[in-house]
Amino acid sequence: QVQLVESGGGLVQAGGSLKLSCAASGSTSSINSMGWYRQAPGKQRELVATISRGGTTTSAESVKGRFTLSRDITKNTVYLQLNSLKPEDTAVYFCNAYVGRVGYGYNAWGQGTQVTVSS
């Protein structure tokens, strides 16, 4: 099993910045990809950005140029730098890891961290 522990988040004014961290533990050698999703009130959970084992990054169009996903392999940790935040970025941000072979694995989730952007 893989466990994910998130940190960061909080309240920030529009145009501000935050940094989220997510540390994985457990069967980390089985992790295929890690990243972040978010869920705003009344909306479905959506992809923010992910990075594969090989280092390929995928991100939502709405965050390109503003959010940066990075990782420290030695610490099994991913970071999401959120810049130029907008009120519409307000959501609970969930760390995600896909564990195992694609199509045969499972999604592990963190507990979520609130990001609130005031106008």
NUPA-18449 format. One record per atom (N, C-alpha, C): residue number from 0; residue in three letters; chain; atom name; z, y, x. Coordinates in nm, 3 decimals. Each point is the difference from the previous one (the first is absolute). Layout:
REM residues N
+------+------+-------+------+---------+---------+---------+
: resi : resn : chain : name :      pz :      py :      px :
+------+------+-------+------+---------+---------+---------+
:  NUM :  ALA :     A :   CA :       Z :       Y :       X :
...
+------+------+-------+------+---------+---------+---------+
This chain:
REM residues 119
+------+------+-------+------+---------+---------+---------+
: resi : resn : chain : name :      pz :      py :      px :
+------+------+-------+------+---------+---------+---------+
:    0 :  GLN :     A :    N :   0.000 :  -0.119 :   0.082 :
:    0 :  GLN :     A :   CA :   0.000 :   0.119 :  -0.082 :
:    0 :  GLN :     A :    C :   0.000 :   0.125 :   0.086 :
:    1 :  VAL :     A :    N :  -0.052 :   0.107 :  -0.056 :
:    1 :  VAL :     A :   CA :  -0.003 :   0.129 :   0.067 :
:    1 :  VAL :     A :    C :   0.081 :   0.099 :  -0.081 :
:    2 :  GLN :     A :    N :   0.082 :   0.076 :   0.068 :
:    2 :  GLN :     A :   CA :   0.077 :   0.107 :  -0.064 :
:    2 :  GLN :     A :    C :  -0.048 :   0.134 :   0.055 :
:    3 :  LEU :     A :    N :  -0.005 :   0.099 :  -0.089 :
:    3 :  LEU :     A :   CA :  -0.047 :   0.133 :   0.036 :
:    3 :  LEU :     A :    C :   0.109 :   0.102 :  -0.033 :
:    4 :  VAL :     A :    N :   0.031 :   0.084 :   0.098 :
:    4 :  VAL :     A :   CA :   0.100 :   0.105 :  -0.020 :
:    4 :  VAL :     A :    C :  -0.064 :   0.134 :   0.027 :
:    5 :  GLU :     A :    N :   0.002 :   0.086 :  -0.100 :
:    5 :  GLU :     A :   CA :  -0.063 :   0.131 :   0.009 :
:    5 :  GLU :     A :    C :   0.104 :   0.107 :   0.031 :
:    6 :  SER :     A :    N :  -0.048 :   0.108 :   0.059 :
:    6 :  SER :     A :   CA :   0.083 :   0.119 :   0.019 :
:    6 :  SER :     A :    C :  -0.091 :   0.121 :  -0.005 :
:    7 :  GLY :     A :    N :   0.061 :   0.114 :  -0.019 :
:    7 :  GLY :     A :   CA :  -0.076 :   0.123 :  -0.015 :
:    7 :  GLY :     A :    C :  -0.008 :   0.039 :  -0.146 :
:    8 :  GLY :     A :    N :  -0.091 :   0.086 :  -0.033 :
:    8 :  GLY :     A :   CA :  -0.010 :   0.048 :  -0.136 :
:    8 :  GLY :     A :    C :   0.093 :   0.117 :  -0.024 :
:    9 :  GLY :     A :    N :  -0.007 :   0.054 :  -0.121 :
:    9 :  GLY :     A :   CA :   0.087 :   0.112 :  -0.035 :
:    9 :  GLY :     A :    C :  -0.075 :   0.105 :  -0.077 :
:   10 :  LEU :     A :    N :   0.058 :   0.119 :  -0.002 :
:   10 :  LEU :     A :   CA :  -0.055 :   0.114 :  -0.073 :
:   10 :  LEU :     A :    C :  -0.057 :   0.101 :   0.098 :
:   11 :  VAL :     A :    N :  -0.122 :   0.045 :  -0.025 :
:   11 :  VAL :     A :   CA :  -0.065 :   0.095 :   0.088 :
:   11 :  VAL :     A :    C :  -0.086 :   0.094 :  -0.083 :
:   12 :  GLN :     A :    N :  -0.020 :   0.120 :   0.050 :
:   12 :  GLN :     A :   CA :  -0.086 :   0.094 :  -0.068 :
:   12 :  GLN :     A :    C :  -0.146 :  -0.031 :   0.028 :
:   13 :  ALA :     A :    N :  -0.086 :   0.042 :  -0.089 :
:   13 :  ALA :     A :   CA :  -0.143 :  -0.018 :   0.019 :
:   13 :  ALA :     A :    C :  -0.043 :   0.060 :   0.134 :
:   14 :  GLY :     A :    N :  -0.086 :  -0.076 :   0.069 :
:   14 :  GLY :     A :   CA :  -0.042 :   0.041 :   0.133 :
:   14 :  GLY :     A :    C :   0.086 :  -0.054 :   0.112 :
:   15 :  GLY :     A :    N :   0.112 :  -0.059 :  -0.037 :
:   15 :  GLY :     A :   CA :   0.091 :  -0.054 :   0.100 :
:   15 :  GLY :     A :    C :  -0.037 :  -0.139 :   0.046 :
:   16 :  SER :     A :    N :   0.088 :  -0.057 :   0.082 :
:   16 :  SER :     A :   CA :  -0.026 :  -0.130 :   0.061 :
:   16 :  SER :     A :    C :   0.122 :  -0.091 :  -0.012 :
:   17 :  LEU :     A :    N :  -0.027 :  -0.129 :   0.000 :
:   17 :  LEU :     A :   CA :   0.102 :  -0.103 :   0.003 :
:   17 :  LEU :     A :    C :  -0.053 :  -0.116 :   0.082 :
:   18 :  LYS :     A :    N :   0.093 :  -0.085 :   0.045 :
:   18 :  LYS :     A :   CA :  -0.040 :  -0.120 :   0.071 :
:   18 :  LYS :     A :    C :   0.078 :  -0.118 :  -0.056 :
:   19 :  LEU :     A :    N :  -0.074 :  -0.103 :  -0.039 :
:   19 :  LEU :     A :   CA :   0.059 :  -0.122 :  -0.050 :
:   19 :  LEU :     A :    C :  -0.010 :  -0.109 :   0.106 :
:   20 :  SER :     A :    N :   0.101 :  -0.084 :   0.004 :
:   20 :  SER :     A :   CA :   0.000 :  -0.114 :   0.093 :
:   20 :  SER :     A :    C :   0.027 :  -0.127 :  -0.078 :
:   21 :  CYS :     A :    N :  -0.055 :  -0.109 :   0.049 :
:   21 :  CYS :     A :   CA :   0.022 :  -0.131 :  -0.062 :
:   21 :  CYS :     A :    C :   0.009 :  -0.104 :   0.109 :
:   22 :  ALA :     A :    N :   0.116 :  -0.063 :   0.008 :
:   22 :  ALA :     A :   CA :   0.023 :  -0.104 :   0.100 :
:   22 :  ALA :     A :    C :  -0.001 :  -0.137 :  -0.066 :
:   23 :  ALA :     A :    N :  -0.075 :  -0.091 :   0.060 :
:   23 :  ALA :     A :   CA :  -0.009 :  -0.137 :  -0.052 :
:   23 :  ALA :     A :    C :   0.088 :  -0.092 :   0.083 :
:   24 :  SER :     A :    N :   0.057 :  -0.098 :  -0.068 :
:   24 :  SER :     A :   CA :   0.078 :  -0.103 :   0.067 :
:   24 :  SER :     A :    C :  -0.028 :  -0.134 :  -0.065 :
:   25 :  GLY :     A :    N :   0.045 :  -0.106 :   0.067 :
:   25 :  GLY :     A :   CA :  -0.025 :  -0.134 :  -0.052 :
:   25 :  GLY :     A :    C :  -0.125 :  -0.060 :   0.066 :
:   26 :  SER :     A :    N :  -0.085 :  -0.058 :  -0.079 :
:   26 :  SER :     A :   CA :  -0.120 :  -0.067 :   0.051 :
:   26 :  SER :     A :    C :  -0.111 :   0.101 :   0.028 :
:   27 :  THR :     A :    N :   0.026 :   0.090 :   0.091 :
:   27 :  THR :     A :   CA :  -0.094 :   0.110 :   0.026 :
:   27 :  THR :     A :    C :  -0.131 :  -0.047 :   0.064 :
:   28 :  SER :     A :    N :   0.003 :  -0.114 :   0.065 :
:   28 :  SER :     A :   CA :  -0.124 :  -0.050 :   0.062 :
:   28 :  SER :     A :    C :  -0.103 :  -0.042 :  -0.104 :
:   29 :  SER :     A :    N :   0.044 :  -0.014 :  -0.125 :
:   29 :  SER :     A :   CA :  -0.090 :  -0.040 :  -0.108 :
:   29 :  SER :     A :    C :  -0.058 :   0.119 :  -0.076 :
:   30 :  ILE :     A :    N :   0.037 :   0.119 :   0.039 :
:   30 :  ILE :     A :   CA :  -0.048 :   0.119 :  -0.071 :
:   30 :  ILE :     A :    C :  -0.147 :   0.024 :   0.033 :
:   31 :  ASN :     A :    N :  -0.079 :   0.015 :  -0.103 :
:   31 :  ASN :     A :   CA :  -0.144 :   0.025 :   0.016 :
:   31 :  ASN :     A :    C :  -0.032 :   0.148 :   0.001 :
:   32 :  SER :     A :    N :   0.072 :   0.077 :  -0.079 :
:   32 :  SER :     A :   CA :  -0.019 :   0.145 :  -0.005 :
:   32 :  SER :     A :    C :   0.127 :   0.064 :  -0.051 :
:   33 :  MET :     A :    N :   0.016 :   0.128 :   0.031 :
:   33 :  MET :     A :   CA :   0.114 :   0.078 :  -0.051 :
:   33 :  MET :     A :    C :  -0.048 :   0.136 :  -0.042 :
:   34 :  GLY :     A :    N :   0.073 :   0.061 :  -0.090 :
:   34 :  GLY :     A :   CA :  -0.038 :   0.133 :  -0.042 :
:   34 :  GLY :     A :    C :   0.087 :   0.054 :  -0.110 :
:   35 :  TRP :     A :    N :  -0.055 :   0.095 :  -0.073 :
:   35 :  TRP :     A :   CA :   0.075 :   0.071 :  -0.103 :
:   35 :  TRP :     A :    C :  -0.081 :   0.010 :  -0.128 :
:   36 :  TYR :     A :    N :   0.072 :  -0.015 :  -0.111 :
:   36 :  TYR :     A :   CA :  -0.051 :   0.026 :  -0.132 :
:   36 :  TYR :     A :    C :   0.092 :   0.104 :  -0.063 :
:   37 :  ARG :     A :    N :  -0.043 :   0.060 :  -0.108 :
:   37 :  ARG :     A :   CA :   0.085 :   0.094 :  -0.071 :
:   37 :  ARG :     A :    C :  -0.019 :  -0.014 :  -0.151 :
:   38 :  GLN :     A :    N :   0.104 :   0.039 :  -0.072 :
:   38 :  GLN :     A :   CA :  -0.005 :  -0.007 :  -0.145 :
:   38 :  GLN :     A :    C :   0.064 :   0.125 :  -0.057 :
:   39 :  ALA :     A :    N :  -0.079 :   0.077 :  -0.070 :
:   39 :  ALA :     A :   CA :   0.050 :   0.120 :  -0.068 :
:   39 :  ALA :     A :    C :   0.042 :  -0.038 :  -0.141 :
:   40 :  PRO :     A :    N :   0.086 :   0.079 :  -0.061 :
:   40 :  PRO :     A :   CA :   0.046 :  -0.031 :  -0.136 :
:   40 :  PRO :     A :    C :  -0.116 :  -0.015 :  -0.098 :
:   41 :  GLY :     A :    N :   0.001 :  -0.111 :  -0.072 :
:   41 :  GLY :     A :   CA :  -0.103 :  -0.023 :  -0.100 :
:   41 :  GLY :     A :    C :  -0.133 :  -0.045 :   0.056 :
:   42 :  LYS :     A :    N :  -0.006 :  -0.024 :   0.129 :
:   42 :  LYS :     A :   CA :  -0.126 :  -0.041 :   0.062 :
:   42 :  LYS :     A :    C :   0.016 :  -0.135 :   0.069 :
:   43 :  GLN :     A :    N :  -0.114 :  -0.062 :   0.028 :
:   43 :  GLN :     A :   CA :   0.001 :  -0.127 :   0.070 :
:   43 :  GLN :     A :    C :   0.025 :   0.022 :   0.150 :
:   44 :  ARG :     A :    N :   0.051 :  -0.103 :   0.062 :
:   44 :  ARG :     A :   CA :   0.018 :   0.004 :   0.145 :
:   44 :  ARG :     A :    C :  -0.137 :   0.005 :   0.066 :
:   45 :  GLU :     A :    N :  -0.013 :   0.086 :   0.100 :
:   45 :  GLU :     A :   CA :  -0.130 :   0.016 :   0.066 :
:   45 :  GLU :     A :    C :   0.015 :  -0.005 :   0.152 :
:   46 :  LEU :     A :    N :  -0.108 :  -0.042 :   0.063 :
:   46 :  LEU :     A :   CA :  -0.003 :  -0.006 :   0.146 :
:   46 :  LEU :     A :    C :   0.005 :   0.140 :   0.059 :
:   47 :  VAL :     A :    N :   0.081 :   0.016 :   0.104 :
:   47 :  VAL :     A :   CA :  -0.002 :   0.122 :   0.079 :
:   47 :  VAL :     A :    C :  -0.075 :  -0.027 :   0.130 :
:   48 :  ALA :     A :    N :   0.051 :  -0.093 :   0.079 :
:   48 :  ALA :     A :   CA :  -0.064 :  -0.036 :   0.126 :
:   48 :  ALA :     A :    C :   0.055 :  -0.133 :   0.050 :
:   49 :  THR :     A :    N :  -0.085 :  -0.077 :   0.063 :
:   49 :  THR :     A :   CA :   0.042 :  -0.126 :   0.061 :
:   49 :  THR :     A :    C :  -0.066 :  -0.015 :   0.136 :
:   50 :  ILE :     A :    N :   0.060 :  -0.085 :   0.083 :
:   50 :  ILE :     A :   CA :  -0.055 :  -0.031 :   0.130 :
:   50 :  ILE :     A :    C :   0.004 :  -0.150 :   0.019 :
:   51 :  SER :     A :    N :  -0.112 :  -0.055 :   0.044 :
:   51 :  SER :     A :   CA :  -0.008 :  -0.144 :   0.017 :
:   51 :  SER :     A :    C :   0.059 :  -0.042 :   0.134 :
:   52 :  ARG :     A :    N :   0.015 :  -0.130 :   0.017 :
:   52 :  ARG :     A :   CA :   0.051 :  -0.052 :   0.126 :
:   52 :  ARG :     A :    C :  -0.085 :   0.048 :   0.117 :
:   53 :  GLY :     A :    N :  -0.131 :   0.010 :  -0.026 :
:   53 :  GLY :     A :   CA :  -0.092 :   0.041 :   0.106 :
:   53 :  GLY :     A :    C :  -0.004 :   0.151 :   0.022 :
:   54 :  GLY :     A :    N :   0.068 :   0.075 :  -0.085 :
:   54 :  GLY :     A :   CA :   0.007 :   0.144 :   0.019 :
:   54 :  GLY :     A :    C :  -0.093 :   0.081 :  -0.089 :
:   55 :  THR :     A :    N :  -0.071 :  -0.066 :  -0.091 :
:   55 :  THR :     A :   CA :  -0.088 :   0.074 :  -0.090 :
:   55 :  THR :     A :    C :   0.082 :   0.066 :  -0.110 :
:   56 :  THR :     A :    N :  -0.023 :   0.128 :  -0.018 :
:   56 :  THR :     A :   CA :   0.074 :   0.078 :  -0.099 :
:   56 :  THR :     A :    C :  -0.086 :   0.029 :  -0.122 :
:   57 :  THR :     A :    N :   0.059 :  -0.013 :  -0.116 :
:   57 :  THR :     A :   CA :  -0.064 :   0.035 :  -0.127 :
:   57 :  THR :     A :    C :   0.091 :   0.100 :  -0.070 :
:   58 :  SER :     A :    N :  -0.058 :   0.108 :  -0.054 :
:   58 :  SER :     A :   CA :   0.082 :   0.098 :  -0.070 :
:   58 :  SER :     A :    C :  -0.072 :   0.053 :  -0.122 :
:   59 :  ALA :     A :    N :   0.079 :   0.050 :  -0.094 :
:   59 :  ALA :     A :   CA :  -0.054 :   0.057 :  -0.121 :
:   59 :  ALA :     A :    C :  -0.069 :   0.132 :   0.032 :
:   60 :  GLU :     A :    N :  -0.106 :   0.029 :  -0.074 :
:   60 :  GLU :     A :   CA :  -0.074 :   0.125 :   0.022 :
:   60 :  GLU :     A :    C :   0.091 :   0.121 :  -0.020 :
:   61 :  SER :     A :    N :   0.093 :  -0.011 :  -0.093 :
:   61 :  SER :     A :   CA :   0.085 :   0.114 :  -0.034 :
:   61 :  SER :     A :    C :   0.096 :   0.039 :   0.113 :
:   62 :  VAL :     A :    N :   0.019 :  -0.088 :   0.098 :
:   62 :  VAL :     A :   CA :   0.093 :   0.032 :   0.107 :
:   62 :  VAL :     A :    C :  -0.067 :   0.014 :   0.136 :
:   63 :  LYS :     A :    N :  -0.128 :  -0.028 :   0.007 :
:   63 :  LYS :     A :   CA :  -0.070 :   0.010 :   0.128 :
:   63 :  LYS :     A :    C :   0.006 :   0.143 :   0.053 :
:   64 :  GLY :     A :    N :   0.028 :   0.010 :   0.129 :
:   64 :  GLY :     A :   CA :   0.014 :   0.132 :   0.062 :
:   64 :  GLY :     A :    C :   0.138 :   0.059 :  -0.015 :
:   65 :  ARG :     A :    N :   0.085 :  -0.060 :  -0.083 :
:   65 :  ARG :     A :   CA :   0.136 :   0.053 :  -0.019 :
:   65 :  ARG :     A :    C :   0.107 :  -0.102 :   0.043 :
:   66 :  PHE :     A :    N :  -0.023 :  -0.125 :  -0.031 :
:   66 :  PHE :     A :   CA :   0.098 :  -0.105 :   0.032 :
:   66 :  PHE :     A :    C :  -0.052 :  -0.084 :   0.117 :
:   67 :  THR :     A :    N :   0.089 :  -0.039 :   0.088 :
:   67 :  THR :     A :   CA :  -0.038 :  -0.083 :   0.114 :
:   67 :  THR :     A :    C :   0.090 :  -0.121 :   0.008 :
:   68 :  LEU :     A :    N :  -0.063 :  -0.117 :   0.005 :
:   68 :  LEU :     A :   CA :   0.073 :  -0.126 :   0.013 :
:   68 :  LEU :     A :    C :  -0.004 :  -0.044 :   0.146 :
:   69 :  SER :     A :    N :   0.114 :  -0.037 :   0.052 :
:   69 :  SER :     A :   CA :   0.005 :  -0.051 :   0.136 :
:   69 :  SER :     A :    C :   0.099 :  -0.116 :   0.006 :
:   70 :  ARG :     A :    N :   0.004 :  -0.067 :   0.113 :
:   70 :  ARG :     A :   CA :   0.090 :  -0.114 :   0.011 :
:   70 :  ARG :     A :    C :   0.052 :  -0.015 :   0.143 :
:   71 :  ASP :     A :    N :   0.114 :  -0.065 :   0.008 :
:   71 :  ASP :     A :   CA :   0.057 :  -0.041 :   0.128 :
:   71 :  ASP :     A :    C :   0.015 :  -0.151 :  -0.008 :
:   72 :  ILE :     A :    N :  -0.092 :  -0.071 :   0.062 :
:   72 :  ILE :     A :   CA :   0.000 :  -0.145 :  -0.010 :
:   72 :  ILE :     A :    C :   0.127 :  -0.060 :   0.058 :
:   73 :  THR :     A :    N :   0.051 :   0.061 :   0.106 :
:   73 :  THR :     A :   CA :   0.120 :  -0.055 :   0.065 :
:   73 :  THR :     A :    C :   0.122 :   0.008 :  -0.090 :
:   74 :  LYS :     A :    N :  -0.003 :   0.091 :  -0.096 :
:   74 :  LYS :     A :   CA :   0.114 :   0.017 :  -0.091 :
:   74 :  LYS :     A :    C :  -0.032 :  -0.052 :  -0.140 :
:   75 :  ASN :     A :    N :  -0.120 :  -0.056 :  -0.020 :
:   75 :  ASN :     A :   CA :  -0.042 :  -0.047 :  -0.133 :
:   75 :  ASN :     A :    C :   0.019 :   0.110 :  -0.104 :
:   76 :  THR :     A :    N :  -0.039 :   0.119 :   0.037 :
:   76 :  THR :     A :   CA :   0.024 :   0.117 :  -0.085 :
:   76 :  THR :     A :    C :  -0.130 :   0.078 :  -0.021 :
:   77 :  VAL :     A :    N :  -0.018 :   0.047 :  -0.122 :
:   77 :  VAL :     A :   CA :  -0.110 :   0.091 :  -0.030 :
:   77 :  VAL :     A :    C :   0.058 :   0.134 :  -0.043 :
:   78 :  TYR :     A :    N :  -0.077 :   0.103 :   0.027 :
:   78 :  TYR :     A :   CA :   0.041 :   0.137 :  -0.033 :
:   78 :  TYR :     A :    C :  -0.109 :   0.066 :  -0.083 :
:   79 :  LEU :     A :    N :   0.043 :   0.081 :  -0.093 :
:   79 :  LEU :     A :   CA :  -0.095 :   0.079 :  -0.078 :
:   79 :  LEU :     A :    C :   0.040 :   0.146 :   0.014 :
:   80 :  GLN :     A :    N :  -0.083 :   0.076 :   0.069 :
:   80 :  GLN :     A :   CA :   0.022 :   0.144 :   0.014 :
:   80 :  GLN :     A :    C :  -0.073 :   0.069 :  -0.114 :
:   81 :  LEU :     A :    N :   0.075 :   0.073 :  -0.080 :
:   81 :  LEU :     A :   CA :  -0.056 :   0.070 :  -0.114 :
:   81 :  LEU :     A :    C :   0.000 :   0.149 :   0.029 :
:   82 :  ASN :     A :    N :  -0.118 :   0.059 :   0.012 :
:   82 :  ASN :     A :   CA :  -0.014 :   0.143 :   0.024 :
:   82 :  ASN :     A :    C :  -0.071 :   0.066 :  -0.117 :
:   83 :  SER :     A :    N :   0.012 :   0.130 :  -0.006 :
:   83 :  SER :     A :   CA :  -0.066 :   0.079 :  -0.105 :
:   83 :  SER :     A :    C :   0.027 :  -0.060 :  -0.138 :
:   84 :  LEU :     A :    N :   0.123 :  -0.030 :  -0.026 :
:   84 :  LEU :     A :   CA :   0.036 :  -0.067 :  -0.125 :
:   84 :  LEU :     A :    C :  -0.027 :   0.087 :  -0.121 :
:   85 :  LYS :     A :    N :  -0.039 :  -0.068 :  -0.108 :
:   85 :  LYS :     A :   CA :  -0.032 :   0.065 :  -0.126 :
:   85 :  LYS :     A :    C :   0.092 :  -0.055 :  -0.108 :
:   86 :  PRO :     A :    N :   0.023 :   0.077 :  -0.106 :
:   86 :  PRO :     A :   CA :   0.084 :  -0.052 :  -0.109 :
:   86 :  PRO :     A :    C :  -0.050 :  -0.134 :  -0.054 :
:   87 :  GLU :     A :    N :  -0.130 :  -0.022 :   0.001 :
:   87 :  GLU :     A :   CA :  -0.055 :  -0.126 :  -0.050 :
:   87 :  GLU :     A :    C :   0.029 :  -0.119 :   0.092 :
:   88 :  ASP :     A :    N :   0.055 :   0.026 :   0.117 :
:   88 :  ASP :     A :   CA :   0.043 :  -0.109 :   0.088 :
:   88 :  ASP :     A :    C :   0.137 :  -0.053 :  -0.038 :
:   89 :  THR :     A :    N :   0.065 :   0.067 :  -0.095 :
:   89 :  THR :     A :   CA :   0.131 :  -0.045 :  -0.045 :
:   89 :  THR :     A :    C :  -0.008 :  -0.141 :  -0.058 :
:   90 :  ALA :     A :    N :   0.080 :  -0.090 :   0.052 :
:   90 :  ALA :     A :   CA :  -0.004 :  -0.140 :  -0.042 :
:   90 :  ALA :     A :    C :   0.108 :  -0.078 :   0.075 :
:   91 :  VAL :     A :    N :   0.021 :  -0.121 :  -0.045 :
:   91 :  VAL :     A :   CA :   0.079 :  -0.094 :   0.080 :
:   91 :  VAL :     A :    C :  -0.098 :  -0.071 :   0.094 :
:   92 :  TYR :     A :    N :   0.032 :   0.003 :   0.126 :
:   92 :  TYR :     A :   CA :  -0.086 :  -0.061 :   0.102 :
:   92 :  TYR :     A :    C :   0.058 :  -0.135 :   0.039 :
:   93 :  PHE :     A :    N :  -0.083 :  -0.103 :  -0.007 :
:   93 :  PHE :     A :   CA :   0.043 :  -0.136 :   0.029 :
:   93 :  PHE :     A :    C :  -0.069 :  -0.051 :   0.126 :
:   94 :  CYS :     A :    N :   0.078 :  -0.054 :   0.090 :
:   94 :  CYS :     A :   CA :  -0.057 :  -0.069 :   0.115 :
:   94 :  CYS :     A :    C :  -0.048 :  -0.138 :  -0.044 :
:   95 :  ASN :     A :    N :  -0.112 :  -0.040 :   0.055 :
:   95 :  ASN :     A :   CA :  -0.060 :  -0.129 :  -0.037 :
:   95 :  ASN :     A :    C :  -0.041 :  -0.077 :   0.126 :
:   96 :  ALA :     A :    N :   0.018 :  -0.130 :  -0.008 :
:   96 :  ALA :     A :   CA :  -0.053 :  -0.089 :   0.104 :
:   96 :  ALA :     A :    C :  -0.069 :  -0.116 :  -0.069 :
:   97 :  TYR :     A :    N :  -0.122 :  -0.032 :   0.043 :
:   97 :  TYR :     A :   CA :  -0.065 :  -0.120 :  -0.050 :
:   97 :  TYR :     A :    C :   0.029 :  -0.109 :   0.102 :
:   98 :  VAL :     A :    N :   0.062 :  -0.106 :  -0.047 :
:   98 :  VAL :     A :   CA :   0.049 :  -0.105 :   0.089 :
:   98 :  VAL :     A :    C :  -0.083 :  -0.125 :  -0.019 :
:   99 :  GLY :     A :    N :  -0.054 :  -0.051 :   0.109 :
:   99 :  GLY :     A :   CA :  -0.078 :  -0.123 :  -0.006 :
:   99 :  GLY :     A :    C :  -0.149 :   0.028 :  -0.001 :
:  100 :  ARG :     A :    N :  -0.077 :  -0.108 :  -0.015 :
:  100 :  ARG :     A :   CA :  -0.145 :   0.010 :  -0.001 :
:  100 :  ARG :     A :    C :  -0.046 :   0.071 :  -0.125 :
:  101 :  VAL :     A :    N :  -0.106 :   0.078 :   0.014 :
:  101 :  VAL :     A :   CA :  -0.055 :   0.072 :  -0.115 :
:  101 :  VAL :     A :    C :  -0.040 :  -0.101 :  -0.108 :
:  102 :  GLY :     A :    N :   0.047 :   0.024 :  -0.119 :
:  102 :  GLY :     A :   CA :  -0.028 :  -0.087 :  -0.112 :
:  102 :  GLY :     A :    C :   0.101 :  -0.112 :  -0.020 :
:  103 :  TYR :     A :    N :   0.082 :  -0.022 :   0.101 :
:  103 :  TYR :     A :   CA :   0.100 :  -0.107 :  -0.009 :
:  103 :  TYR :     A :    C :   0.141 :   0.051 :   0.025 :
:  104 :  GLY :     A :    N :   0.013 :   0.128 :   0.028 :
:  104 :  GLY :     A :   CA :   0.129 :   0.055 :   0.034 :
:  104 :  GLY :     A :    C :   0.067 :   0.068 :  -0.118 :
:  105 :  TYR :     A :    N :   0.088 :   0.091 :   0.033 :
:  105 :  TYR :     A :   CA :   0.072 :   0.072 :  -0.105 :
:  105 :  TYR :     A :    C :   0.030 :   0.141 :   0.047 :
:  106 :  ASN :     A :    N :   0.033 :   0.085 :  -0.095 :
:  106 :  ASN :     A :   CA :   0.039 :   0.138 :   0.029 :
:  106 :  ASN :     A :    C :   0.152 :   0.011 :   0.005 :
:  107 :  ALA :     A :    N :   0.048 :   0.058 :   0.108 :
:  107 :  ALA :     A :   CA :   0.141 :   0.036 :   0.010 :
:  107 :  ALA :     A :    C :   0.011 :   0.151 :  -0.022 :
:  108 :  TRP :     A :    N :   0.108 :   0.041 :  -0.067 :
:  108 :  TRP :     A :   CA :   0.016 :   0.143 :  -0.033 :
:  108 :  TRP :     A :    C :   0.136 :   0.049 :   0.045 :
:  109 :  GLY :     A :    N :   0.002 :   0.126 :   0.041 :
:  109 :  GLY :     A :   CA :   0.127 :   0.066 :   0.024 :
:  109 :  GLY :     A :    C :   0.059 :   0.048 :  -0.132 :
:  110 :  GLN :     A :    N :   0.117 :   0.061 :   0.010 :
:  110 :  GLN :     A :   CA :   0.070 :   0.042 :  -0.122 :
:  110 :  GLN :     A :    C :  -0.055 :   0.131 :  -0.056 :
:  111 :  GLY :     A :    N :  -0.078 :   0.070 :   0.079 :
:  111 :  GLY :     A :   CA :  -0.058 :   0.126 :  -0.045 :
:  111 :  GLY :     A :    C :   0.083 :   0.119 :   0.045 :
:  112 :  THR :     A :    N :  -0.069 :   0.108 :   0.030 :
:  112 :  THR :     A :   CA :   0.067 :   0.125 :   0.038 :
:  112 :  THR :     A :    C :  -0.068 :   0.115 :  -0.073 :
:  113 :  GLN :     A :    N :   0.081 :   0.089 :  -0.055 :
:  113 :  GLN :     A :   CA :  -0.051 :   0.108 :  -0.082 :
:  113 :  GLN :     A :    C :  -0.051 :   0.115 :   0.087 :
:  114 :  VAL :     A :    N :  -0.119 :   0.047 :  -0.030 :
:  114 :  VAL :     A :   CA :  -0.055 :   0.121 :   0.059 :
:  114 :  VAL :     A :    C :  -0.025 :   0.099 :  -0.114 :
:  115 :  THR :     A :    N :   0.062 :   0.116 :   0.009 :
:  115 :  THR :     A :   CA :  -0.015 :   0.102 :  -0.103 :
:  115 :  THR :     A :    C :  -0.050 :   0.128 :   0.065 :
:  116 :  VAL :     A :    N :  -0.111 :   0.050 :  -0.051 :
:  116 :  VAL :     A :   CA :  -0.060 :   0.122 :   0.055 :
:  116 :  VAL :     A :    C :   0.008 :   0.108 :  -0.108 :
:  117 :  SER :     A :    N :   0.069 :   0.107 :   0.031 :
:  117 :  SER :     A :   CA :   0.016 :   0.109 :  -0.096 :
:  117 :  SER :     A :    C :  -0.107 :   0.105 :   0.024 :
:  118 :  SER :     A :    N :  -0.040 :   0.063 :  -0.109 :
:  118 :  SER :     A :   CA :  -0.106 :   0.102 :   0.010 :
:  118 :  SER :     A :    C :   0.058 :   0.138 :   0.027 :
+------+------+-------+------+---------+---------+---------+
